Amino acid sequence: MSLEKTNRMNYLFDFYQALLTPKQRNYMSLYYLDDFSLGEIAEEFEVSRQAVYDNIKRTEMMLEQYEEKLELFTKHEQRQLLLQTLKRQVELSPDATETISALENLE
């Protein structure tokens, strides 16, 4: 699994975990955040490795669908880029420092 995919799933999980069932949250948390293998998760929950795999794949698709509709992660990335641009511009005009701090505290 690529680092890029892992990072994306972690962000999507952060944004949309409240929309998942407790079982989905547990599997995703163990797999992506705690780096458990499918076999370790299967053993923990006394289910087959295939059941864990299927659940994680379905949950990944659900997270992508939520993002497609709600765009919380996309908007977060856009805000971060705008903040970086604003910080570079502030170097030329330090008066905007308080505004940047206020924007950063919204996250």
CORDAWO-V528604 format. One record per run of one state. SS is the DSSP state (~ for helix, > for strand, _ for the rest). FROM is the first residue (numbers start at 0). TO is the last residue. If there is no record, write none. Layout:
ss	from	to
SS	FROM	TO
SS	FROM	TO
This chain:
ss	from	to
_	0	1
~	2	18
_	19	20
~	21	32
_	33	36
~	37	44
_	45	47
~	48	69
_	70	70
~	71	89
_	90	92
~	93	104
_	105	106
